[in-house]
Amino acid sequence: MAELSPTDLQKALKGMDYPTDKQHLVERARSNHADEKIVRTLDGLKESRFDGPNEVQKAVFNQ
């Protein structure tokens, strides 16, 4: 996988309930069979709590 796209991130987090924490994002991505790069990116986020998908997108793409 070359670059992480917003679409890839949405697919990885499909079915996620918010608010949530970083660990649940990682678990959801794994259960959705996301690429390991997405899982590592989510696991490496500085923020630990997210109120919605927009916050996740900001954290991932504005690092």
All heavy atoms as TSV, in Angstrom:
chain	resi	resn	atom	element	x	y	z
A	1	MET	N	N	0.853	-1.176	0.000
A	1	MET	CA	C	0.000	0.000	0.000
A	1	MET	C	C	0.889	1.225	0.000
A	1	MET	O	O	1.735	1.391	0.857
A	1	MET	CB	C	-0.870	-0.039	1.249
A	1	MET	CG	C	-1.850	1.071	1.327
A	1	MET	SD	S	-3.077	0.617	2.566
A	1	MET	CE	C	-3.044	2.078	3.516
A	2	ALA	N	N	0.693	2.083	-0.947
A	2	ALA	CA	C	1.550	3.257	-1.085
A	2	ALA	C	C	1.247	4.275	0.007
A	2	ALA	O	O	1.941	4.356	1.007
A	2	ALA	CB	C	1.375	3.863	-2.460
A	3	GLU	N	N	0.230	5.057	-0.187
A	3	GLU	CA	C	-0.142	6.087	0.779
A	3	GLU	C	C	-1.482	5.744	1.409
A	3	GLU	O	O	-2.353	5.175	0.756
A	3	GLU	CB	C	-0.233	7.454	0.087
A	3	GLU	CG	C	1.114	8.044	-0.293
A	3	GLU	CD	C	1.972	8.341	0.920
A	3	GLU	OE1	O	1.469	8.862	1.916
A	3	GLU	OE2	O	3.171	8.033	0.850
A	4	LEU	N	N	-1.631	6.130	2.626
A	4	LEU	CA	C	-2.885	5.940	3.327
A	4	LEU	C	C	-3.887	6.971	2.829
A	4	LEU	O	O	-3.586	8.155	2.802
A	4	LEU	CB	C	-2.638	6.107	4.827
A	4	LEU	CG	C	-3.810	5.941	5.767
A	4	LEU	CD1	C	-4.396	4.549	5.635
A	4	LEU	CD2	C	-3.355	6.176	7.183
A	5	SER	N	N	-5.062	6.524	2.430
A	5	SER	CA	C	-6.086	7.453	1.938
A	5	SER	C	C	-7.242	7.519	2.940
A	5	SER	O	O	-7.455	6.577	3.718
A	5	SER	CB	C	-6.607	6.999	0.578
A	5	SER	OG	O	-7.469	5.889	0.731
A	6	PRO	N	N	-8.000	8.613	2.905
A	6	PRO	CA	C	-9.178	8.705	3.773
A	6	PRO	C	C	-10.162	7.552	3.543
A	6	PRO	O	O	-10.766	7.049	4.486
A	6	PRO	CB	C	-9.797	10.052	3.393
A	6	PRO	CG	C	-8.633	10.862	2.921
A	6	PRO	CD	C	-7.742	9.869	2.205
A	7	THR	N	N	-10.286	7.112	2.313
A	7	THR	CA	C	-11.181	5.997	2.005
A	7	THR	C	C	-10.702	4.713	2.674
A	7	THR	O	O	-11.509	3.961	3.236
A	7	THR	CB	C	-11.291	5.795	0.480
A	7	THR	OG1	O	-11.743	7.015	-0.109
A	7	THR	CG2	C	-12.246	4.677	0.137
A	8	ASP	N	N	-9.399	4.454	2.612
A	8	ASP	CA	C	-8.841	3.276	3.285
A	8	ASP	C	C	-9.121	3.328	4.784
A	8	ASP	O	O	-9.457	2.318	5.400
A	8	ASP	CB	C	-7.332	3.175	3.064
A	8	ASP	CG	C	-6.963	2.924	1.616
A	8	ASP	OD1	O	-7.752	2.282	0.899
A	8	ASP	OD2	O	-5.879	3.381	1.201
A	9	LEU	N	N	-8.973	4.516	5.360
A	9	LEU	CA	C	-9.209	4.678	6.794
A	9	LEU	C	C	-10.680	4.429	7.119
A	9	LEU	O	O	-10.991	3.735	8.092
A	9	LEU	CB	C	-8.784	6.077	7.244
A	9	LEU	CG	C	-8.893	6.366	8.731
A	9	LEU	CD1	C	-8.020	5.415	9.544
A	9	LEU	CD2	C	-8.534	7.807	9.015
A	10	GLN	N	N	-11.592	4.957	6.307
A	10	GLN	CA	C	-13.019	4.737	6.530
A	10	GLN	C	C	-13.370	3.258	6.475
A	10	GLN	O	O	-14.124	2.754	7.301
A	10	GLN	CB	C	-13.849	5.483	5.481
A	10	GLN	CG	C	-13.934	6.966	5.706
A	10	GLN	CD	C	-14.739	7.654	4.619
A	10	GLN	OE1	O	-14.987	7.094	3.556
A	10	GLN	NE2	N	-15.141	8.878	4.887
A	11	LYS	N	N	-12.807	2.553	5.502
A	11	LYS	CA	C	-13.067	1.112	5.376
A	11	LYS	C	C	-12.534	0.361	6.593
A	11	LYS	O	O	-13.177	-0.561	7.100
A	11	LYS	CB	C	-12.421	0.564	4.104
A	11	LYS	CG	C	-13.127	0.980	2.843
A	11	LYS	CD	C	-12.393	0.429	1.637
A	11	LYS	CE	C	-13.013	0.935	0.347
A	11	LYS	NZ	N	-12.250	0.481	-0.828
A	12	ALA	N	N	-11.366	0.764	7.065
A	12	ALA	CA	C	-10.754	0.094	8.214
A	12	ALA	C	C	-11.588	0.274	9.480
A	12	ALA	O	O	-11.620	-0.608	10.332
A	12	ALA	CB	C	-9.341	0.628	8.436
A	13	LEU	N	N	-12.274	1.409	9.583
A	13	LEU	CA	C	-13.024	1.715	10.798
A	13	LEU	C	C	-14.530	1.527	10.634
A	13	LEU	O	O	-15.316	1.980	11.482
A	13	LEU	CB	C	-12.703	3.141	11.259
A	13	LEU	CG	C	-11.240	3.369	11.626
A	13	LEU	CD1	C	-11.008	4.819	12.008
A	13	LEU	CD2	C	-10.782	2.424	12.715
A	14	LYS	N	N	-14.941	0.854	9.573
A	14	LYS	CA	C	-16.360	0.624	9.312
A	14	LYS	C	C	-17.009	-0.053	10.515
A	14	LYS	O	O	-16.496	-1.035	11.051
A	14	LYS	CB	C	-16.529	-0.254	8.072
A	14	LYS	CG	C	-17.963	-0.486	7.699
A	14	LYS	CD	C	-18.073	-1.313	6.445
A	14	LYS	CE	C	-19.537	-1.534	6.116
A	14	LYS	NZ	N	-19.712	-2.398	4.964
A	15	GLY	N	N	-18.131	0.518	10.968
A	15	GLY	CA	C	-18.858	-0.045	12.099
A	15	GLY	C	C	-18.402	0.440	13.460
A	15	GLY	O	O	-18.922	0.001	14.479
A	16	MET	N	N	-17.440	1.366	13.485
A	16	MET	CA	C	-16.911	1.879	14.755
A	16	MET	C	C	-17.956	2.729	15.450
A	16	MET	O	O	-18.619	3.530	14.821
A	16	MET	CB	C	-15.660	2.730	14.460
A	16	MET	CG	C	-14.903	3.173	15.683
A	16	MET	SD	S	-13.865	1.858	16.339
A	16	MET	CE	C	-14.700	1.533	17.867
A	17	ASP	N	N	-18.109	2.533	16.749
A	17	ASP	CA	C	-18.996	3.358	17.568
A	17	ASP	C	C	-18.163	4.408	18.285
A	17	ASP	O	O	-17.089	4.106	18.806
A	17	ASP	CB	C	-19.734	2.501	18.600
A	17	ASP	CG	C	-20.740	1.560	17.965
A	17	ASP	OD1	O	-21.380	1.950	16.969
A	17	ASP	OD2	O	-20.873	0.429	18.458
A	18	TYR	N	N	-18.675	5.629	18.319
A	18	TYR	CA	C	-17.986	6.743	18.969
A	18	TYR	C	C	-18.842	7.264	20.101
A	18	TYR	O	O	-20.055	7.161	20.048
A	18	TYR	CB	C	-17.729	7.859	17.952
A	18	TYR	CG	C	-16.789	7.449	16.854
A	18	TYR	CD1	C	-17.276	6.903	15.667
A	18	TYR	CD2	C	-15.421	7.580	17.007
A	18	TYR	CE1	C	-16.408	6.512	14.654
A	18	TYR	CE2	C	-14.545	7.186	16.000
A	18	TYR	CZ	C	-15.049	6.653	14.832
A	18	TYR	OH	O	-14.190	6.268	13.838
A	19	PRO	N	N	-18.233	7.874	21.125
A	19	PRO	CA	C	-16.793	8.070	21.306
A	19	PRO	C	C	-16.079	6.741	21.564
A	19	PRO	O	O	-16.693	5.770	21.993
A	19	PRO	CB	C	-16.691	8.988	22.522
A	19	PRO	CG	C	-17.979	8.820	23.246
A	19	PRO	CD	C	-19.010	8.415	22.233
A	20	THR	N	N	-14.776	6.773	21.290
A	20	THR	CA	C	-13.974	5.570	21.458
A	20	THR	C	C	-12.549	5.949	21.820
A	20	THR	O	O	-12.190	7.127	21.835
A	20	THR	CB	C	-14.015	4.707	20.183
A	20	THR	OG1	O	-13.481	3.415	20.476
A	20	THR	CG2	C	-13.239	5.346	19.043
A	21	ASP	N	N	-11.743	4.950	22.099
A	21	ASP	CA	C	-10.340	5.202	22.392
A	21	ASP	C	C	-9.465	4.555	21.319
A	21	ASP	O	O	-9.954	3.822	20.461
A	21	ASP	CB	C	-9.962	4.715	23.794
A	21	ASP	CG	C	-10.201	3.228	23.989
A	21	ASP	OD1	O	-10.171	2.467	23.005
A	21	ASP	OD2	O	-10.413	2.817	25.143
A	22	LYS	N	N	-8.194	4.857	21.403
A	22	LYS	CA	C	-7.244	4.388	20.392
A	22	LYS	C	C	-7.217	2.870	20.284
A	22	LYS	O	O	-7.190	2.323	19.183
A	22	LYS	CB	C	-5.847	4.941	20.719
A	22	LYS	CG	C	-4.790	4.504	19.740
A	22	LYS	CD	C	-3.492	5.246	19.934
A	22	LYS	CE	C	-2.823	4.978	21.225
A	22	LYS	NZ	N	-1.468	5.578	21.304
A	23	GLN	N	N	-7.257	2.179	21.416
A	23	GLN	CA	C	-7.181	0.718	21.398
A	23	GLN	C	C	-8.361	0.111	20.641
A	23	GLN	O	O	-8.201	-0.842	19.885
A	23	GLN	CB	C	-7.114	0.158	22.822
A	23	GLN	CG	C	-6.890	-1.339	22.854
A	23	GLN	CD	C	-5.609	-1.769	22.127
A	23	GLN	OE1	O	-4.586	-1.111	22.214
A	23	GLN	NE2	N	-5.687	-2.864	21.399
A	24	HIS	N	N	-9.549	0.683	20.813
A	24	HIS	CA	C	-10.711	0.175	20.092
A	24	HIS	C	C	-10.618	0.469	18.590
A	24	HIS	O	O	-11.105	-0.327	17.773
A	24	HIS	CB	C	-12.000	0.733	20.690
A	24	HIS	CG	C	-12.367	0.076	21.981
A	24	HIS	ND1	N	-12.134	0.659	23.198
A	24	HIS	CD2	C	-12.915	-1.134	22.227
A	24	HIS	CE1	C	-12.528	-0.157	24.146
A	24	HIS	NE2	N	-13.011	-1.266	23.588
A	25	LEU	N	N	-9.992	1.582	18.223
A	25	LEU	CA	C	-9.768	1.853	16.800
A	25	LEU	C	C	-8.880	0.773	16.188
A	25	LEU	O	O	-9.162	0.257	15.107
A	25	LEU	CB	C	-9.108	3.225	16.604
A	25	LEU	CG	C	-9.916	4.457	16.939
A	25	LEU	CD1	C	-9.041	5.700	16.781
A	25	LEU	CD2	C	-11.169	4.564	16.084
A	26	VAL	N	N	-7.818	0.439	16.898
A	26	VAL	CA	C	-6.878	-0.583	16.418
A	26	VAL	C	C	-7.584	-1.935	16.304
A	26	VAL	O	O	-7.446	-2.633	15.291
A	26	VAL	CB	C	-5.646	-0.675	17.355
A	26	VAL	CG1	C	-4.800	-1.888	17.032
A	26	VAL	CG2	C	-4.826	0.608	17.267
A	27	GLU	N	N	-8.362	-2.282	17.313
A	27	GLU	CA	C	-9.089	-3.558	17.288
A	27	GLU	C	C	-10.079	-3.614	16.126
A	27	GLU	O	O	-10.207	-4.636	15.456
A	27	GLU	CB	C	-9.809	-3.773	18.616
A	27	GLU	CG	C	-8.864	-4.061	19.757
A	27	GLU	CD	C	-9.545	-4.051	21.114
A	27	GLU	OE1	O	-10.799	-3.950	21.179
A	27	GLU	OE2	O	-8.825	-4.130	22.120
A	28	ARG	N	N	-10.793	-2.506	15.886
A	28	ARG	CA	C	-11.756	-2.469	14.785
A	28	ARG	C	C	-11.054	-2.615	13.448
A	28	ARG	O	O	-11.502	-3.347	12.565
A	28	ARG	CB	C	-12.575	-1.172	14.832
A	28	ARG	CG	C	-13.503	-0.959	13.645
A	28	ARG	CD	C	-14.574	-2.025	13.541
A	28	ARG	NE	N	-15.411	-1.986	14.721
A	28	ARG	CZ	C	-16.566	-2.629	14.831
A	28	ARG	NH1	N	-17.027	-3.354	13.843
A	28	ARG	NH2	N	-17.260	-2.562	15.942
A	29	ALA	N	N	-9.945	-1.908	13.282
A	29	ALA	CA	C	-9.194	-1.999	12.024
A	29	ALA	C	C	-8.740	-3.433	11.777
A	29	ALA	O	O	-8.861	-3.950	10.663
A	29	ALA	CB	C	-8.005	-1.045	12.044
A	30	ARG	N	N	-8.255	-4.083	12.816
A	30	ARG	CA	C	-7.822	-5.483	12.668
A	30	ARG	C	C	-9.002	-6.389	12.327
A	30	ARG	O	O	-8.892	-7.267	11.473
A	30	ARG	CB	C	-7.134	-5.967	13.938
A	30	ARG	CG	C	-5.743	-5.414	14.076
A	30	ARG	CD	C	-4.937	-6.158	15.126
A	30	ARG	NE	N	-3.563	-5.697	15.102
A	30	ARG	CZ	C	-2.940	-5.141	16.127
A	30	ARG	NH1	N	-3.557	-4.997	17.277
A	30	ARG	NH2	N	-1.695	-4.738	16.004
A	31	SER	N	N	-10.139	-6.177	12.976
A	31	SER	CA	C	-11.298	-7.031	12.701
A	31	SER	C	C	-11.849	-6.798	11.297
A	31	SER	O	O	-12.485	-7.679	10.725
A	31	SER	CB	C	-12.391	-6.820	13.755
A	31	SER	OG	O	-13.010	-5.562	13.609
A	32	ASN	N	N	-11.590	-5.608	10.740
A	32	ASN	CA	C	-11.993	-5.308	9.363
A	32	ASN	C	C	-10.902	-5.675	8.357
A	32	ASN	O	O	-10.982	-5.299	7.193
A	32	ASN	CB	C	-12.370	-3.825	9.220
A	32	ASN	CG	C	-13.719	-3.518	9.829
A	32	ASN	OD1	O	-14.571	-4.383	9.956
A	32	ASN	ND2	N	-13.918	-2.267	10.221
A	33	HIS	N	N	-9.872	-6.377	8.821
A	33	HIS	CA	C	-8.770	-6.853	7.966
A	33	HIS	C	C	-8.058	-5.700	7.250
A	33	HIS	O	O	-7.706	-5.808	6.078
A	33	HIS	CB	C	-9.269	-7.885	6.951
A	33	HIS	CG	C	-10.029	-8.995	7.590
A	33	HIS	ND1	N	-9.416	-9.964	8.354
A	33	HIS	CD2	C	-11.355	-9.264	7.626
A	33	HIS	CE1	C	-10.337	-10.791	8.821
A	33	HIS	NE2	N	-11.521	-10.395	8.398
A	34	ALA	N	N	-7.831	-4.629	7.993
A	34	ALA	CA	C	-7.132	-3.469	7.437
A	34	ALA	C	C	-5.664	-3.786	7.206
A	34	ALA	O	O	-5.083	-4.655	7.871
A	34	ALA	CB	C	-7.253	-2.284	8.393
A	35	ASP	N	N	-5.088	-3.060	6.283
A	35	ASP	CA	C	-3.658	-3.159	6.011
A	35	ASP	C	C	-2.883	-2.844	7.291
A	35	ASP	O	O	-3.287	-1.989	8.088
A	35	ASP	CB	C	-3.306	-2.158	4.904
A	35	ASP	CG	C	-1.871	-2.301	4.453
A	35	ASP	OD1	O	-0.989	-1.734	5.139
A	35	ASP	OD2	O	-1.635	-2.962	3.433
A	36	GLU	N	N	-1.763	-3.512	7.482
A	36	GLU	CA	C	-0.959	-3.323	8.695
A	36	GLU	C	C	-0.496	-1.875	8.850
A	36	GLU	O	O	-0.331	-1.393	9.968
A	36	GLU	CB	C	0.224	-4.284	8.708
A	36	GLU	CG	C	0.964	-4.336	10.019
A	36	GLU	CD	C	0.118	-4.754	11.218
A	36	GLU	OE1	O	-0.836	-5.536	11.059
A	36	GLU	OE2	O	0.426	-4.281	12.329
A	37	LYS	N	N	-0.298	-1.166	7.746
A	37	LYS	CA	C	0.111	0.238	7.821
A	37	LYS	C	C	-0.959	1.078	8.522
A	37	LYS	O	O	-0.639	1.964	9.323
A	37	LYS	CB	C	0.382	0.801	6.432
A	37	LYS	CG	C	0.819	2.246	6.454
A	37	LYS	CD	C	1.190	2.755	5.100
A	37	LYS	CE	C	1.655	4.204	5.205
A	37	LYS	NZ	N	2.119	4.719	3.938
A	38	ILE	N	N	-2.207	0.792	8.256
A	38	ILE	CA	C	-3.295	1.515	8.914
A	38	ILE	C	C	-3.303	1.194	10.403
A	38	ILE	O	O	-3.418	2.092	11.235
A	38	ILE	CB	C	-4.656	1.168	8.272
A	38	ILE	CG1	C	-4.714	1.691	6.841
A	38	ILE	CG2	C	-5.813	1.734	9.104
A	38	ILE	CD1	C	-5.936	1.277	6.063
A	39	VAL	N	N	-3.156	-0.076	10.732
A	39	VAL	CA	C	-3.147	-0.487	12.131
A	39	VAL	C	C	-2.007	0.202	12.879
A	39	VAL	O	O	-2.200	0.745	13.969
A	39	VAL	CB	C	-3.038	-2.026	12.253
A	39	VAL	CG1	C	-2.875	-2.450	13.702
A	39	VAL	CG2	C	-4.258	-2.697	11.615
A	40	ARG	N	N	-0.820	0.208	12.298
A	40	ARG	CA	C	0.335	0.861	12.939
A	40	ARG	C	C	0.102	2.368	13.077
A	40	ARG	O	O	0.470	2.957	14.096
A	40	ARG	CB	C	1.602	0.607	12.136
A	40	ARG	CG	C	2.185	-0.774	12.335
A	40	ARG	CD	C	3.610	-0.895	11.807
A	40	ARG	NE	N	3.797	-0.301	10.491
A	40	ARG	CZ	C	3.695	-0.950	9.333
A	40	ARG	NH1	N	3.392	-2.231	9.319
A	40	ARG	NH2	N	3.898	-0.329	8.188
A	41	THR	N	N	-0.487	2.978	12.065
A	41	THR	CA	C	-0.759	4.418	12.127
A	41	THR	C	C	-1.718	4.728	13.263
A	41	THR	O	O	-1.487	5.660	14.049
A	41	THR	CB	C	-1.338	4.915	10.785
A	41	THR	OG1	O	-0.366	4.686	9.752
A	41	THR	CG2	C	-1.676	6.395	10.837
A	42	LEU	N	N	-2.790	3.969	13.364
A	42	LEU	CA	C	-3.758	4.184	14.445
A	42	LEU	C	C	-3.115	3.946	15.806
A	42	LEU	O	O	-3.336	4.716	16.747
A	42	LEU	CB	C	-4.967	3.269	14.262
A	42	LEU	CG	C	-5.858	3.571	13.065
A	42	LEU	CD1	C	-6.866	2.451	12.861
A	42	LEU	CD2	C	-6.548	4.913	13.208
A	43	ASP	N	N	-2.325	2.918	15.924
A	43	ASP	CA	C	-1.670	2.592	17.192
A	43	ASP	C	C	-0.671	3.668	17.598
A	43	ASP	O	O	-0.409	3.850	18.785
A	43	ASP	CB	C	-0.994	1.228	17.083
A	43	ASP	CG	C	-0.651	0.651	18.438
A	43	ASP	OD1	O	-1.452	0.827	19.379
A	43	ASP	OD2	O	0.407	0.019	18.553
A	44	GLY	N	N	-0.146	4.397	16.629
A	44	GLY	CA	C	0.850	5.419	16.915
A	44	GLY	C	C	0.289	6.809	17.143
A	44	GLY	O	O	1.046	7.760	17.354
A	45	LEU	N	N	-1.025	6.957	17.121
A	45	LEU	CA	C	-1.620	8.281	17.325
A	45	LEU	C	C	-1.325	8.803	18.726
A	45	LEU	O	O	-1.319	8.040	19.694
A	45	LEU	CB	C	-3.140	8.221	17.104
A	45	LEU	CG	C	-3.601	7.947	15.678
A	45	LEU	CD1	C	-5.113	7.785	15.645
A	45	LEU	CD2	C	-3.158	9.057	14.740
A	46	LYS	N	N	-1.106	10.104	18.833
A	46	LYS	CA	C	-0.831	10.730	20.132
A	46	LYS	C	C	-2.103	10.843	20.964
A	46	LYS	O	O	-2.072	10.698	22.174
A	46	LYS	CB	C	-0.228	12.117	19.923
A	46	LYS	CG	C	1.139	12.077	19.295
A	46	LYS	CD	C	1.657	13.473	19.012
A	46	LYS	CE	C	2.976	13.368	18.272
A	46	LYS	NZ	N	3.171	14.424	17.320
A	47	GLU	N	N	-3.221	11.132	20.299
A	47	GLU	CA	C	-4.489	11.257	21.001
A	47	GLU	C	C	-4.943	9.880	21.470
A	47	GLU	O	O	-4.652	8.878	20.835
A	47	GLU	CB	C	-5.572	11.854	20.085
A	47	GLU	CG	C	-5.284	13.268	19.615
A	47	GLU	CD	C	-4.379	13.308	18.380
A	47	GLU	OE1	O	-3.798	12.281	18.004
A	47	GLU	OE2	O	-4.267	14.381	17.798
A	48	SER	N	N	-5.682	9.856	22.580
A	48	SER	CA	C	-6.143	8.567	23.079
A	48	SER	C	C	-7.659	8.427	23.032
A	48	SER	O	O	-8.173	7.332	23.137
A	48	SER	CB	C	-5.646	8.350	24.506
A	48	SER	OG	O	-6.127	9.380	25.343
A	49	ARG	N	N	-8.389	9.521	22.837
A	49	ARG	CA	C	-9.853	9.482	22.805
A	49	ARG	C	C	-10.357	10.255	21.589
A	49	ARG	O	O	-9.838	11.318	21.260
A	49	ARG	CB	C	-10.419	10.092	24.079
A	49	ARG	CG	C	-11.917	10.061	24.136
A	49	ARG	CD	C	-12.409	10.466	25.520
A	49	ARG	NE	N	-13.833	10.730	25.514
A	49	ARG	CZ	C	-14.778	9.790	25.523
A	49	ARG	NH1	N	-14.433	8.533	25.510
A	49	ARG	NH2	N	-16.052	10.108	25.523
A	50	PHE	N	N	-11.403	9.711	20.972
A	50	PHE	CA	C	-11.959	10.308	19.759
A	50	PHE	C	C	-13.477	10.345	19.858
A	50	PHE	O	O	-14.102	9.332	20.161
A	50	PHE	CB	C	-11.539	9.483	18.530
A	50	PHE	CG	C	-10.046	9.399	18.390
A	50	PHE	CD1	C	-9.348	8.368	18.988
A	50	PHE	CD2	C	-9.343	10.364	17.692
A	50	PHE	CE1	C	-7.968	8.288	18.879
A	50	PHE	CE2	C	-7.974	10.298	17.586
A	50	PHE	CZ	C	-7.279	9.265	18.180
A	51	ASP	N	N	-14.047	11.527	19.600
A	51	ASP	CA	C	-15.501	11.686	19.685
A	51	ASP	C	C	-16.211	11.349	18.384
A	51	ASP	O	O	-17.432	11.226	18.367
A	51	ASP	CB	C	-15.854	13.114	20.115
A	51	ASP	CG	C	-15.487	13.368	21.573
A	51	ASP	OD1	O	-15.578	12.422	22.379
A	51	ASP	OD2	O	-15.115	14.501	21.904
A	52	GLY	N	N	-15.466	11.226	17.293
A	52	GLY	CA	C	-16.089	10.895	16.024
A	52	GLY	C	C	-15.059	10.655	14.942
A	52	GLY	O	O	-13.859	10.879	15.144
A	53	PRO	N	N	-15.515	10.199	13.768
A	53	PRO	CA	C	-14.588	9.885	12.686
A	53	PRO	C	C	-13.798	11.091	12.186
A	53	PRO	O	O	-12.655	10.931	11.747
A	53	PRO	CB	C	-15.476	9.307	11.586
A	53	PRO	CG	C	-16.859	9.713	11.942
A	53	PRO	CD	C	-16.899	9.903	13.414
A	54	ASN	N	N	-14.358	12.290	12.289
A	54	ASN	CA	C	-13.618	13.472	11.849
A	54	ASN	C	C	-12.376	13.702	12.701
A	54	ASN	O	O	-11.334	14.114	12.188
A	54	ASN	CB	C	-14.513	14.715	11.859
A	54	ASN	CG	C	-15.553	14.694	10.766
A	54	ASN	OD1	O	-15.406	13.977	9.765
A	54	ASN	ND2	N	-16.611	15.453	10.950
A	55	GLU	N	N	-12.489	13.439	13.991
A	55	GLU	CA	C	-11.327	13.582	14.870
A	55	GLU	C	C	-10.241	12.572	14.507
A	55	GLU	O	O	-9.057	12.887	14.563
A	55	GLU	CB	C	-11.719	13.429	16.339
A	55	GLU	CG	C	-12.437	14.630	16.886
A	55	GLU	CD	C	-12.659	14.540	18.390
A	55	GLU	OE1	O	-12.144	13.599	19.039
A	55	GLU	OE2	O	-13.356	15.421	18.905
A	56	VAL	N	N	-10.652	11.362	14.143
A	56	VAL	CA	C	-9.678	10.346	13.741
A	56	VAL	C	C	-8.984	10.790	12.461
A	56	VAL	O	O	-7.757	10.725	12.355
A	56	VAL	CB	C	-10.343	8.968	13.547
A	56	VAL	CG1	C	-9.321	7.939	13.079
A	56	VAL	CG2	C	-11.023	8.504	14.828
A	57	GLN	N	N	-9.755	11.264	11.489
A	57	GLN	CA	C	-9.175	11.730	10.215
A	57	GLN	C	C	-8.161	12.844	10.465
A	57	GLN	O	O	-7.065	12.828	9.913
A	57	GLN	CB	C	-10.283	12.250	9.281
A	57	GLN	CG	C	-11.212	11.180	8.813
A	57	GLN	CD	C	-10.956	10.728	7.396
A	57	GLN	OE1	O	-10.043	11.173	6.738
A	57	GLN	NE2	N	-11.797	9.843	6.939
A	58	LYS	N	N	-8.529	13.816	11.304
A	58	LYS	CA	C	-7.606	14.929	11.614
A	58	LYS	C	C	-6.322	14.402	12.249
A	58	LYS	O	O	-5.228	14.832	11.898
A	58	LYS	CB	C	-8.268	15.935	12.542
A	58	LYS	CG	C	-9.253	16.841	11.860
A	58	LYS	CD	C	-9.819	17.841	12.864
A	58	LYS	CE	C	-10.887	18.682	12.230
A	58	LYS	NZ	N	-11.470	19.633	13.199
A	59	ALA	N	N	-6.471	13.486	13.197
A	59	ALA	CA	C	-5.298	12.952	13.890
A	59	ALA	C	C	-4.380	12.190	12.935
A	59	ALA	O	O	-3.159	12.290	13.030
A	59	ALA	CB	C	-5.738	12.046	15.033
A	60	VAL	N	N	-4.959	11.451	12.002
A	60	VAL	CA	C	-4.167	10.639	11.087
A	60	VAL	C	C	-3.503	11.496	10.025
A	60	VAL	O	O	-2.313	11.344	9.740
A	60	VAL	CB	C	-5.037	9.540	10.419
A	60	VAL	CG1	C	-4.307	8.876	9.271
A	60	VAL	CG2	C	-5.448	8.507	11.461
A	61	PHE	N	N	-4.246	12.423	9.431
A	61	PHE	CA	C	-3.724	13.131	8.266
A	61	PHE	C	C	-3.092	14.482	8.575
A	61	PHE	O	O	-2.478	15.090	7.705
A	61	PHE	CB	C	-4.836	13.293	7.218
A	61	PHE	CG	C	-5.270	11.964	6.663
A	61	PHE	CD1	C	-6.471	11.402	7.018
A	61	PHE	CD2	C	-4.430	11.243	5.818
A	61	PHE	CE1	C	-6.864	10.161	6.526
A	61	PHE	CE2	C	-4.791	10.007	5.327
A	61	PHE	CZ	C	-6.022	9.462	5.683
A	62	ASN	N	N	-3.186	14.946	9.810
A	62	ASN	CA	C	-2.574	16.237	10.160
A	62	ASN	C	C	-1.451	16.061	11.173
A	62	ASN	O	O	-1.177	16.941	11.974
A	62	ASN	CB	C	-3.634	17.204	10.737
A	62	ASN	CG	C	-4.664	17.555	9.707
A	62	ASN	OD1	O	-4.365	17.606	8.516
A	62	ASN	ND2	N	-5.872	17.800	10.139
A	63	GLN	N	N	-0.808	14.898	11.136
A	63	GLN	CA	C	0.284	14.642	12.090
A	63	GLN	C	C	1.480	15.489	11.748
A	63	GLN	O	O	1.828	15.721	10.654
A	63	GLN	CB	C	0.686	13.171	12.052
A	63	GLN	CG	C	-0.351	12.293	12.662
A	63	GLN	CD	C	0.095	10.840	12.744
A	63	GLN	OE1	O	1.173	10.469	12.308
A	63	GLN	NE2	N	-0.740	10.012	13.320
